[in-house]
């Protein structure tokens, strides 16, 4: 277990506050919680890719970066008037 | 423990610490606009620190370049997302705002 795996394990605790924010409050606050959880996930995948030492795993983090951006934009667009 | 290990550990502590603190900030703030502020340290300092740790460890190999690419992509896309979210909140609160051609914009009106 190298230092990157330890850092990923510690970073996992950051998902708990994001989940709590997602579970209560107004819709906009929940969206912010979701975006924050996406960022934490991206950093976790980066750390895990280094911990497992496979160059191909970095592509997962790259894809999640693009997809969480697109997903956040779609949610923001719908929250403007329809939901 | 070489100097490189110390640098990597310090960068990882900075990245993980900043992310955890901004997660707690998102939880503690009162409304969505206050919460939005706390997503930015987690998308600027933290990815750059973690990518720098990976580059120090791996040099500029395929892995290091991809990690830097993820950090730069987060740096570019997240301000756009934050702006879109805040704009969505404003439109929910006050409705769509439009200015007709030739119309004067009044100060202090939403």
Backbone of each chain as ProteinMPNN parsed JSONL, in Angstrom:
{"seq_chain_A": "XXXXXXXXXXXXXXXXXXXXXXXXXXXXXXXXXXXXXXXXXXXXXXXXXXXXXXXXXXXXXXXXXXXXXXXXXXXXXXXXXXX", "coords_chain_A": {"N_chain_A": [[0.855, -1.179, 0.0], [0.887, 1.986, -1.106], [1.746, 5.546, -0.754], [-0.118, 6.885, -2.273], [-2.411, 5.295, -2.301], [-3.131, 5.477, 0.376], [-3.73, 8.215, 0.506], [-5.957, 8.247, -1.208], [-7.744, 6.741, 0.295], [-8.124, 8.428, 2.493], [-9.272, 10.591, 1.21], [-11.701, 9.577, 0.506], [-13.387, 10.029, 2.631], [-14.285, 12.569, 2.143], [-16.537, 12.345, 0.587], [-18.732, 12.006, 2.194], [-19.769, 14.513, 3.445], [-20.641, 15.707, 1.02], [-22.625, 13.915, 0.203], [-24.463, 14.269, 2.28], [-25.226, 16.927, 1.822], [-26.459, 16.557, -0.647], [-28.717, 15.211, 0.153], [-30.493, 16.883, 1.476], [-32.138, 20.127, 1.713], [-32.578, 22.89, -0.685], [-33.278, 22.45, -4.269], [-31.125, 23.585, -5.741], [-28.964, 23.635, -3.958], [-28.609, 20.906, -3.668], [-27.736, 20.274, -6.227], [-25.267, 21.58, -6.199], [-23.987, 20.036, -4.267], [-23.855, 17.63, -5.681], [-22.131, 18.339, -7.817], [-19.811, 18.869, -6.389], [-19.306, 16.336, -5.32], [-18.713, 15.032, -7.689], [-16.265, 16.233, -8.37], [-14.652, 15.354, -6.24], [-14.716, 12.62, -6.813], [-13.296, 12.551, -9.248], [-10.71, 13.302, -8.419], [-10.203, 11.174, -6.703], [-10.128, 9.025, -8.526], [-7.862, 9.72, -9.987], [-5.867, 9.435, -7.991], [-6.156, 6.704, -7.406], [-5.495, 5.552, -9.852], [-2.762, 6.055, -9.952], [-2.043, 4.621, -7.688], [-2.581, 1.952, -8.366], [-0.881, 1.819, -10.465], [-1.282, 1.802, -13.318], [-1.223, 3.053, -16.518], [-3.406, 3.273, -18.177], [-5.641, 3.625, -16.587], [-5.854, 6.302, -16.025], [-7.381, 7.371, -17.997], [-9.988, 6.947, -17.244], [-10.457, 8.851, -15.25], [-10.158, 11.11, -16.833], [-12.318, 10.84, -18.641], [-14.441, 11.01, -16.815], [-14.136, 13.635, -15.973], [-14.919, 15.142, -18.237], [-17.543, 14.17, -18.564], [-18.84, 14.772, -16.147], [-18.856, 17.499, -16.243], [-20.526, 17.928, -18.499], [-22.876, 16.729, -17.547], [-23.473, 18.328, -15.303], [-23.984, 20.786, -16.572], [-26.311, 20.127, -17.984], [-28.111, 19.549, -15.885], [-28.18, 22.094, -14.662], [-29.351, 23.574, -16.679], [-31.901, 22.406, -16.849], [-32.84, 22.998, -14.292], [-33.26, 25.672, -14.468], [-35.867, 26.352, -15.359], [-37.726, 24.19, -15.612], [-37.867, 22.222, -13.616]], "CA_chain_A": [[0.0, 0.0, 0.0], [1.765, 3.151, -1.159], [1.147, 6.753, -0.181], [-1.263, 7.328, -3.064], [-3.582, 4.552, -1.831], [-3.517, 6.064, 1.664], [-4.386, 9.497, 0.217], [-7.282, 7.955, -1.765], [-8.585, 6.287, 1.405], [-8.499, 9.598, 3.293], [-10.139, 11.451, 0.393], [-13.019, 8.944, 0.47], [-14.207, 10.648, 3.682], [-14.869, 13.805, 1.627], [-17.818, 12.099, -0.085], [-19.828, 12.0, 3.169], [-20.457, 15.803, 3.468], [-21.321, 15.931, -0.26], [-23.845, 13.118, 0.23], [-25.421, 14.91, 3.202], [-25.762, 18.104, 1.127], [-27.353, 16.071, -1.693], [-29.93, 14.618, 0.708], [-31.423, 17.847, 2.057], [-31.994, 21.486, 1.209], [-33.302, 23.19, -1.923], [-32.695, 21.747, -5.42], [-29.839, 24.149, -6.183], [-27.939, 23.144, -3.031], [-28.347, 19.5, -3.993], [-26.911, 20.247, -7.437], [-23.901, 21.938, -5.811], [-23.438, 18.842, -3.625], [-23.544, 16.648, -6.729], [-20.93, 18.783, -8.536], [-18.664, 18.691, -5.487], [-19.023, 14.902, -5.264], [-18.051, 14.693, -8.946], [-14.858, 16.663, -8.287], [-13.952, 14.425, -5.331], [-14.558, 11.359, -7.537], [-12.227, 12.686, -10.242], [-9.421, 13.269, -7.714], [-10.035, 9.797, -6.214], [-9.72, 8.155, -9.633], [-6.457, 10.044, -10.277], [-5.003, 8.828, -6.967], [-6.214, 5.242, -7.521], [-4.755, 5.16, -11.051], [-1.344, 6.008, -9.585], [-1.831, 3.577, -6.681], [-2.527, 0.654, -9.056], [0.232, 1.908, -11.407], [-1.656, 1.483, -14.7], [-1.402, 4.332, -17.223], [-4.71, 3.314, -18.857], [-6.688, 4.017, -15.649], [-6.02, 7.752, -16.002], [-8.427, 7.731, -18.954], [-11.278, 6.958, -16.539], [-10.578, 10.178, -14.631], [-10.327, 12.078, -17.926], [-13.697, 10.733, -19.134], [-15.362, 11.513, -15.794], [-14.053, 15.098, -15.971], [-15.757, 15.67, -19.314], [-18.944, 13.799, -18.407], [-19.469, 15.474, -15.027], [-19.115, 18.85, -16.738], [-21.718, 17.909, -19.34], [-24.032, 16.434, -16.709], [-23.783, 19.51, -14.496], [-24.6, 21.797, -17.43], [-27.681, 19.713, -18.3], [-28.909, 19.755, -14.676], [-28.373, 23.531, -14.459], [-30.282, 24.017, -17.704], [-33.254, 21.981, -16.481], [-33.262, 23.67, -13.065], [-33.603, 27.055, -14.749], [-37.309, 26.615, -15.423], [-38.675, 23.091, -15.735], [-37.996, 21.35, -12.442]], "C_chain_A": [[0.898, 1.239, 0.0], [1.028, 4.398, -0.695], [-0.062, 7.238, -0.97], [-2.536, 6.593, -2.644], [-4.074, 5.102, -0.502], [-4.262, 7.375, 1.435], [-5.787, 9.272, -0.338], [-8.238, 7.537, -0.656], [-9.05, 7.459, 2.255], [-9.497, 10.463, 2.525], [-11.551, 10.899, 0.316], [-13.951, 9.559, 1.507], [-14.867, 11.923, 3.185], [-16.2, 13.597, 0.937], [-18.988, 12.186, 0.883], [-20.523, 13.366, 3.255], [-21.215, 16.092, 2.176], [-22.635, 15.158, -0.295], [-24.899, 13.735, 1.13], [-26.046, 16.126, 2.536], [-26.749, 17.671, 0.049], [-28.699, 15.629, -1.122], [-30.911, 15.638, 1.26], [-31.171, 19.228, 1.473], [-32.764, 21.693, -0.085], [-32.587, 22.539, -3.112], [-31.325, 22.269, -5.842], [-28.701, 23.686, -5.277], [-27.589, 21.701, -3.33], [-27.483, 19.374, -5.231], [-25.463, 20.587, -7.1], [-23.232, 20.743, -5.128], [-23.032, 17.789, -4.639], [-22.27, 17.034, -7.483], [-19.676, 18.567, -7.688], [-18.286, 17.212, -5.389], [-18.326, 14.449, -6.539], [-16.578, 15.056, -8.921], [-14.06, 15.702, -7.395], [-13.721, 13.085, -6.025], [-13.407, 11.421, -8.534], [-10.86, 12.584, -9.557], [-9.134, 11.861, -7.186], [-9.537, 8.882, -7.32], [-8.276, 8.422, -10.037], [-5.527, 9.322, -9.301], [-4.984, 7.309, -7.115], [-5.452, 4.75, -8.743], [-3.261, 5.074, -10.743], [-1.076, 4.869, -8.598], [-1.741, 2.205, -7.333], [-1.455, 0.634, -10.137], [-0.108, 1.404, -12.801], [-1.945, 2.791, -15.425], [-2.792, 4.428, -17.837], [-5.811, 3.792, -17.919], [-6.874, 5.522, -15.583], [-7.115, 8.196, -16.963], [-9.799, 7.759, -18.307], [-11.504, 8.326, -15.911], [-10.835, 11.244, -15.695], [-11.766, 12.064, -18.44], [-14.674, 11.288, -18.113], [-15.326, 13.033, -15.725], [-14.986, 15.69, -17.023], [-17.23, 15.39, -19.049], [-19.593, 14.533, -17.239], [-19.717, 16.927, -15.389], [-20.401, 18.876, -17.563], [-22.968, 17.658, -18.503], [-24.442, 17.623, -15.861], [-24.457, 20.588, -15.318], [-26.049, 21.429, -17.738], [-28.589, 19.931, -17.093], [-29.195, 21.231, -14.472], [-29.407, 24.064, -15.454], [-31.713, 23.642, -17.336], [-33.748, 22.719, -15.251], [-33.688, 25.101, -13.333], [-35.11, 27.258, -14.761], [-38.195, 25.389, -15.311], [-38.864, 22.273, -14.464], [-38.349, 22.197, -11.215]], "O_chain_A": [[1.587, 1.511, 0.983], [-0.136, 4.342, -0.299], [-0.932, 7.916, -0.424], [-3.616, 7.182, -2.629], [-5.28, 5.188, -0.267], [-5.286, 7.635, 2.067], [-6.712, 10.007, 0.007], [-9.405, 7.927, -0.659], [-10.2, 7.506, 2.69], [-10.442, 11.001, 3.102], [-12.5, 11.649, 0.087], [-15.163, 9.611, 1.299], [-15.893, 12.335, 3.725], [-16.932, 14.561, 0.713], [-20.121, 12.414, 0.458], [-21.749, 13.416, 3.152], [-22.308, 16.657, 2.215], [-23.647, 15.676, -0.765], [-26.084, 13.733, 0.8], [-27.251, 16.348, 2.658], [-27.766, 18.332, -0.157], [-29.711, 15.665, -1.822], [-32.069, 15.293, 1.495], [-30.149, 19.478, 0.833], [-33.5, 20.816, -0.535], [-31.435, 22.123, -2.992], [-30.462, 21.494, -6.253], [-27.608, 23.38, -5.753], [-26.425, 21.307, -3.258], [-26.614, 18.505, -5.311], [-24.537, 19.977, -7.634], [-22.058, 20.462, -5.371], [-22.001, 17.132, -4.489], [-21.427, 16.181, -7.762], [-18.631, 18.146, -8.184], [-17.104, 16.866, -5.376], [-17.449, 13.586, -6.494], [-15.735, 14.291, -9.39], [-12.951, 15.292, -7.737], [-12.665, 12.474, -5.859], [-12.633, 10.472, -8.659], [-9.967, 11.884, -10.034], [-7.993, 11.401, -7.208], [-8.642, 8.065, -7.104], [-7.542, 7.499, -10.388], [-4.548, 8.691, -9.698], [-3.932, 6.685, -6.971], [-4.838, 3.684, -8.71], [-2.574, 4.16, -11.198], [-0.026, 4.228, -8.651], [-0.93, 1.376, -6.92], [-1.14, -0.427, -10.676], [0.672, 0.668, -13.405], [-2.811, 3.557, -15.002], [-3.316, 5.529, -18.007], [-6.823, 4.314, -18.386], [-7.921, 5.994, -15.142], [-7.711, 9.257, -16.785], [-10.681, 8.496, -18.747], [-12.589, 8.897, -16.016], [-11.627, 12.164, -15.489], [-12.369, 13.116, -18.652], [-15.634, 11.964, -18.482], [-16.346, 13.666, -15.454], [-15.745, 16.618, -16.743], [-18.077, 16.254, -19.275], [-20.77, 14.885, -17.316], [-20.674, 17.533, -14.905], [-21.26, 19.734, -17.359], [-23.999, 18.295, -18.717], [-25.633, 17.899, -15.715], [-25.388, 21.24, -14.847], [-26.921, 22.297, -17.755], [-29.703, 20.436, -17.237], [-30.323, 21.6, -14.146], [-30.237, 24.904, -15.106], [-32.631, 24.449, -17.487], [-34.932, 23.04, -15.156], [-34.4, 25.694, -12.523], [-35.591, 28.253, -14.218], [-39.358, 25.538, -14.935], [-39.928, 21.688, -14.264], [-38.504, 21.66, -10.118]]}, "seq_chain_B": "XXXXXXXXXXXXXXXXXXXXXXXXXXXXXXXXXXXXXXXXXXXXXXXXXXXXXXXXXXXXXXXXXXXXXXXXXXXXXXXXXXXXXXXXXXXXXXXXXXXXXXXXXXXXXX", "coords_chain_B": {"N_chain_B": [[14.152, 7.59, 3.285], [13.724, 9.58, 0.628], [14.312, 12.905, -0.808], [12.467, 13.243, -2.789], [10.298, 11.638, -2.037], [9.433, 13.057, 0.187], [8.572, 15.455, -0.981], [6.484, 14.496, -2.617], [4.738, 13.468, -0.661], [4.112, 15.824, 0.732], [2.779, 17.311, -1.271], [0.581, 15.643, -1.707], [-0.68, 15.761, 0.787], [-1.416, 18.453, 0.824], [-3.218, 18.531, -1.393], [-5.263, 16.617, -0.7], [-6.048, 17.635, 1.782], [-7.022, 20.246, 1.17], [-9.217, 19.532, -0.415], [-10.845, 18.107, 1.416], [-11.404, 20.096, 3.324], [-12.844, 21.906, 1.747], [-15.053, 20.351, 1.132], [-16.245, 20.152, 3.669], [-16.836, 22.852, 3.963], [-18.798, 23.197, 1.968], [-20.798, 21.715, 3.176], [-21.279, 23.238, 5.47], [-22.178, 25.795, 4.815], [-24.881, 28.236, 4.302], [-26.793, 28.864, 2.13], [-27.286, 28.049, -1.422], [-25.694, 29.69, -3.034], [-23.624, 30.494, -1.362], [-22.526, 28.009, -0.904], [-21.529, 27.404, -3.429], [-19.144, 28.798, -3.669], [-17.271, 27.232, -2.394], [-16.615, 25.161, -4.067], [-14.575, 25.923, -5.698], [-11.787, 26.006, -4.602], [-11.36, 23.25, -4.472], [-11.234, 22.581, -7.137], [-9.123, 23.934, -8.221], [-6.633, 24.281, -6.632], [-6.36, 21.696, -5.487], [-6.464, 19.609, -7.645], [-4.22, 20.44, -9.117], [-2.156, 20.148, -7.233], [-2.249, 17.374, -6.76], [-1.814, 16.358, -9.334], [0.744, 17.391, -9.709], [2.116, 15.922, -7.777], [1.906, 13.373, -8.942], [3.343, 13.817, -11.284], [5.883, 14.391, -10.248], [6.489, 11.903, -9.236], [6.282, 10.168, -11.487], [7.65, 11.355, -13.536], [7.531, 13.081, -16.784], [5.83, 11.121, -18.13], [3.419, 9.076, -19.953], [1.434, 8.78, -18.021], [1.894, 10.966, -16.269], [1.419, 13.138, -17.973], [-1.265, 12.745, -18.618], [-2.431, 13.09, -16.107], [-1.851, 15.792, -15.612], [-3.364, 16.846, -17.681], [-5.98, 16.246, -16.863], [-6.088, 17.913, -14.602], [-5.821, 20.47, -15.784], [-8.089, 20.503, -17.393], [-10.143, 20.433, -15.482], [-9.637, 22.892, -14.342], [-10.389, 24.601, -16.386], [-13.078, 23.917, -17.056], [-14.646, 24.023, -14.708], [-15.195, 26.726, -13.698], [-17.027, 27.547, -15.656], [-19.146, 25.799, -15.196], [-19.829, 26.523, -12.579], [-20.699, 29.141, -13.001], [-22.938, 28.63, -14.65], [-24.564, 27.239, -12.876], [-25.062, 29.154, -10.858], [-26.394, 31.026, -12.388], [-28.66, 29.581, -13.131], [-29.868, 29.394, -10.62], [-30.462, 32.083, -10.137], [-32.298, 32.63, -12.175], [-34.354, 30.922, -11.426], [-35.128, 32.205, -9.107], [-35.804, 34.913, -9.757], [-36.938, 34.886, -12.276], [-36.78, 34.914, -15.906], [-34.638, 37.363, -17.359], [-34.841, 40.006, -19.634], [-33.705, 42.37, -22.014], [-35.082, 44.663, -24.124], [-34.253, 45.807, -27.47], [-33.11, 49.148, -27.502], [-34.308, 49.744, -25.12], [-34.069, 51.257, -21.872], [-31.808, 50.28, -19.328], [-32.676, 49.836, -16.023], [-31.192, 50.814, -12.972], [-30.634, 48.698, -10.128], [-32.783, 47.023, -10.456], [-33.876, 43.683, -10.755]], "CA_chain_B": [[13.135, 8.443, 2.67], [14.452, 10.571, -0.162], [13.674, 14.216, -0.919], [11.309, 13.123, -3.686], [9.175, 11.119, -1.256], [8.927, 14.13, 1.052], [7.821, 16.39, -1.829], [5.232, 13.836, -3.017], [3.845, 13.403, 0.506], [3.617, 17.175, 1.031], [1.791, 17.685, -2.282], [-0.641, 14.862, -1.476], [-1.353, 16.3, 1.978], [-2.064, 19.707, 0.412], [-4.367, 18.247, -2.258], [-6.345, 15.957, 0.031], [-6.527, 18.532, 2.837], [-7.852, 21.303, 0.589], [-10.495, 18.954, -0.835], [-11.675, 17.782, 2.582], [-11.882, 21.342, 3.936], [-13.906, 22.524, 0.948], [-16.262, 19.53, 1.315], [-16.872, 20.591, 4.92], [-17.387, 24.174, 3.706], [-20.058, 23.006, 1.246], [-21.794, 21.24, 4.143], [-21.557, 24.173, 6.563], [-22.74, 27.073, 4.4], [-26.322, 28.306, 4.489], [-27.572, 28.677, 0.899], [-26.56, 27.452, -2.537], [-24.68, 30.603, -3.568], [-22.46, 30.389, -0.477], [-21.909, 26.688, -1.12], [-20.828, 27.368, -4.719], [-17.779, 29.31, -3.536], [-16.333, 26.244, -1.868], [-16.186, 24.175, -5.062], [-13.419, 26.348, -6.498], [-10.476, 25.493, -4.17], [-11.241, 21.821, -4.786], [-10.976, 22.357, -8.561], [-7.914, 24.622, -8.687], [-5.42, 23.906, -5.896], [-6.246, 20.251, -5.236], [-6.009, 18.813, -8.793], [-2.849, 20.799, -9.499], [-1.226, 19.533, -6.275], [-2.21, 15.918, -6.964], [-1.131, 16.119, -10.612], [2.167, 17.654, -9.5], [2.657, 14.755, -7.071], [2.044, 12.264, -9.9], [4.44, 14.154, -12.215], [7.148, 14.218, -9.529], [6.731, 10.46, -9.095], [6.332, 9.423, -12.752], [8.224, 12.228, -14.579], [6.525, 13.414, -17.792], [5.445, 9.958, -18.931], [2.012, 9.16, -20.356], [0.619, 8.964, -16.822], [2.033, 12.327, -15.769], [0.761, 14.082, -18.883], [-2.724, 12.61, -18.475], [-2.834, 13.712, -14.829], [-1.841, 17.244, -15.828], [-4.486, 17.165, -18.57], [-7.186, 16.25, -16.033], [-6.067, 19.118, -13.766], [-6.085, 21.643, -16.618], [-9.486, 20.434, -17.836], [-10.962, 20.865, -14.343], [-9.387, 24.323, -14.171], [-11.098, 25.347, -17.427], [-14.516, 23.66, -17.146], [-15.454, 24.234, -13.515], [-15.786, 28.066, -13.621], [-18.208, 27.596, -16.53], [-20.215, 25.077, -14.506], [-20.243, 27.332, -11.438], [-21.48, 30.252, -13.535], [-24.226, 28.127, -15.122], [-25.373, 26.887, -11.712], [-25.523, 30.386, -10.215], [-27.356, 31.637, -13.299], [-29.902, 28.815, -12.99], [-30.494, 29.792, -9.363], [-31.008, 33.436, -10.271], [-33.499, 32.579, -13.013], [-35.408, 30.315, -10.606], [-35.576, 33.148, -8.088], [-36.373, 36.161, -10.265], [-37.474, 34.749, -13.622], [-35.886, 35.292, -17.005], [-34.551, 38.805, -17.555], [-34.52, 40.334, -21.021], [-33.702, 43.794, -22.325], [-35.427, 44.87, -25.531], [-33.385, 46.786, -28.126], [-33.555, 50.514, -27.314], [-34.859, 49.946, -23.772], [-33.082, 51.65, -20.878], [-31.662, 49.353, -18.21], [-32.784, 50.585, -14.767], [-30.308, 50.307, -11.913], [-31.268, 48.187, -8.925], [-33.864, 46.077, -10.741], [-33.35, 42.391, -11.174]], "C_chain_B": [[13.837, 9.58, 1.938], [13.677, 11.888, -0.203], [12.41, 14.129, -1.766], [10.087, 12.609, -2.937], [8.556, 12.202, -0.388], [8.074, 15.1, 0.241], [6.482, 15.792, -2.222], [4.249, 13.817, -1.853], [3.275, 14.78, 0.819], [2.545, 17.588, 0.033], [0.481, 16.93, -2.079], [-1.406, 15.39, -0.278], [-2.08, 17.588, 1.621], [-3.323, 19.414, -0.4], [-5.528, 17.658, -1.493], [-6.914, 16.885, 1.096], [-7.438, 19.611, 2.287], [-9.211, 20.744, 0.176], [-11.401, 18.672, 0.356], [-12.24, 19.054, 3.209], [-12.984, 21.96, 3.09], [-15.172, 21.671, 0.96], [-16.994, 19.946, 2.584], [-17.489, 21.978, 4.753], [-18.709, 24.092, 2.971], [-21.148, 22.566, 2.215], [-22.22, 22.362, 5.084], [-22.305, 25.419, 6.097], [-24.253, 27.031, 4.335], [-27.094, 28.101, 3.188], [-26.655, 28.31, -0.27], [-25.463, 28.369, -3.062], [-23.424, 30.58, -2.705], [-21.73, 29.071, -0.702], [-21.054, 26.67, -2.381], [-19.379, 27.841, -4.591], [-16.795, 28.217, -3.181], [-15.965, 25.166, -2.879], [-14.907, 24.616, -5.768], [-12.052, 25.95, -5.932], [-10.279, 24.03, -4.531], [-10.994, 21.567, -6.262], [-9.78, 23.142, -9.07], [-6.668, 24.097, -7.965], [-5.258, 22.391, -5.844], [-5.832, 19.444, -6.464], [-4.588, 19.146, -9.213], [-1.839, 20.159, -8.552], [-1.106, 18.036, -6.516], [-1.514, 15.579, -8.28], [0.366, 16.369, -10.48], [2.822, 16.497, -8.762], [2.874, 13.598, -8.029], [3.198, 12.539, -10.862], [5.793, 13.969, -11.526], [7.507, 12.732, -9.432], [7.039, 9.788, -10.431], [7.162, 10.126, -13.811], [7.154, 12.508, -15.631], [6.269, 12.23, -18.713], [3.983, 10.134, -19.351], [1.13, 9.431, -19.153], [0.687, 10.4, -16.324], [1.316, 13.323, -16.649], [-0.745, 13.99, -18.762], [-3.207, 13.248, -17.182], [-2.859, 15.227, -14.96], [-3.021, 17.689, -16.684], [-5.797, 17.214, -17.785], [-7.243, 17.525, -15.205], [-6.399, 20.359, -14.594], [-7.536, 21.681, -17.071], [-10.428, 20.874, -16.72], [-10.852, 22.367, -14.17], [-10.196, 25.133, -15.166], [-12.607, 25.163, -17.302], [-15.269, 24.071, -15.897], [-15.968, 25.664, -13.334], [-17.031, 28.2, -14.482], [-19.402, 26.949, -15.83], [-20.738, 25.885, -13.323], [-21.115, 28.504, -11.9], [-22.864, 29.774, -13.97], [-25.136, 27.79, -13.951], [-25.926, 28.144, -11.041], [-26.572, 31.076, -11.072], [-28.703, 30.918, -13.205], [-30.625, 29.21, -11.709], [-31.135, 31.162, -9.46], [-32.278, 33.423, -11.101], [-34.65, 31.931, -12.253], [-36.003, 31.339, -9.648], [-36.368, 34.311, -8.694], [-37.044, 36.023, -11.623], [-36.464, 35.215, -14.655], [-35.839, 36.817, -17.122], [-34.117, 39.067, -18.99], [-34.546, 41.839, -21.17], [-34.001, 43.931, -23.807], [-34.445, 45.853, -26.156], [-33.945, 48.199, -27.95], [-34.107, 50.797, -25.933], [-33.748, 50.329, -22.807], [-33.027, 50.602, -19.779], [-31.701, 50.167, -16.935], [-31.874, 49.947, -13.721], [-31.147, 49.756, -10.776], [-32.462, 47.291, -9.183], [-33.291, 44.753, -11.189], [-33.606, 42.118, -12.65]], "O_chain_B": [[14.465, 10.437, 2.559], [12.553, 11.983, 0.289], [11.423, 14.822, -1.518], [8.972, 13.078, -3.165], [7.337, 12.275, -0.234], [7.005, 15.523, 0.683], [5.458, 16.474, -2.176], [3.068, 14.114, -2.03], [2.092, 14.903, 1.135], [1.52, 18.148, 0.42], [-0.6, 17.493, -2.253], [-2.634, 15.464, -0.305], [-3.214, 17.807, 2.048], [-4.381, 19.982, -0.128], [-6.657, 18.133, -1.613], [-8.128, 16.923, 1.297], [-8.5, 19.878, 2.849], [-10.239, 21.389, 0.383], [-12.595, 18.967, 0.311], [-13.411, 19.096, 3.584], [-13.957, 22.484, 3.633], [-16.268, 22.212, 0.812], [-18.218, 20.079, 2.583], [-18.541, 22.261, 5.326], [-19.646, 24.821, 3.295], [-22.296, 22.994, 2.093], [-23.39, 22.441, 5.461], [-23.0, 26.046, 6.897], [-24.854, 25.957, 4.314], [-27.974, 27.242, 3.139], [-25.432, 28.265, -0.136], [-24.413, 27.89, -3.491], [-22.305, 30.638, -3.216], [-20.5, 29.009, -0.693], [-20.006, 26.027, -2.427], [-18.496, 27.36, -5.301], [-15.637, 28.247, -3.598], [-15.099, 24.335, -2.601], [-14.219, 23.791, -6.371], [-11.188, 25.573, -6.724], [-9.169, 23.611, -4.857], [-10.587, 20.466, -6.632], [-9.443, 23.032, -10.249], [-5.765, 23.543, -8.591], [-4.181, 21.859, -6.113], [-4.907, 18.64, -6.35], [-3.831, 18.263, -9.616], [-0.792, 19.681, -8.988], [-0.007, 17.483, -6.484], [-0.724, 14.637, -8.347], [1.171, 15.647, -11.069], [3.952, 16.122, -9.074], [3.894, 12.913, -7.957], [3.944, 11.628, -11.221], [6.738, 13.459, -12.129], [8.675, 12.355, -9.533], [7.934, 8.947, -10.517], [7.371, 9.568, -14.888], [5.983, 12.206, -15.403], [6.464, 12.321, -19.925], [3.385, 11.189, -19.138], [0.186, 10.216, -19.236], [-0.34, 10.992, -15.991], [0.677, 14.25, -16.152], [-1.44, 15.006, -18.796], [-4.267, 13.873, -17.152], [-3.785, 15.877, -14.475], [-3.605, 18.749, -16.461], [-6.625, 18.099, -18.001], [-8.295, 18.156, -15.102], [-7.174, 21.207, -14.153], [-8.148, 22.747, -17.132], [-11.393, 21.597, -16.966], [-11.842, 23.042, -13.886], [-10.648, 26.232, -14.845], [-13.354, 26.133, -17.427], [-16.439, 24.441, -15.997], [-17.09, 25.83, -12.855], [-17.984, 28.88, -14.1], [-20.516, 27.472, -15.862], [-21.945, 25.932, -13.085], [-22.13, 28.82, -11.28], [-23.86, 30.439, -13.689], [-26.343, 28.024, -14.014], [-27.106, 28.202, -10.695], [-27.53, 31.646, -10.55], [-29.756, 31.555, -13.201], [-31.848, 29.348, -11.701], [-32.223, 31.384, -8.93], [-33.236, 34.124, -10.777], [-35.801, 32.338, -12.413], [-37.209, 31.352, -9.402], [-37.45, 34.654, -8.219], [-37.671, 36.977, -12.083], [-35.442, 35.821, -14.332], [-36.865, 37.486, -17.002], [-33.177, 38.459, -19.501], [-35.338, 42.513, -20.511], [-33.281, 43.393, -24.649], [-33.855, 46.661, -25.438], [-35.124, 48.432, -28.218], [-34.354, 51.954, -25.591], [-32.634, 49.813, -22.89], [-34.06, 50.093, -19.345], [-30.891, 51.074, -16.747], [-31.792, 48.725, -13.599], [-32.229, 50.265, -10.484], [-33.102, 46.835, -8.235], [-32.312, 44.72, -11.934], [-33.222, 41.065, -13.159]]}, "name": "protein", "num_of_chains": 2, "seq": "XXXXXXXXXXXXXXXXXXXXXXXXXXXXXXXXXXXXXXXXXXXXXXXXXXXXXXXXXXXXXXXXXXXXXXXXXXXXXXXXXXXXXXXXXXXXXXXXXXXXXXXXXXXXXXXXXXXXXXXXXXXXXXXXXXXXXXXXXXXXXXXXXXXXXXXXXXXXXXXXXXXXXXXXXXXXXXXXXXXXXXXXXXXXXXXXX"}
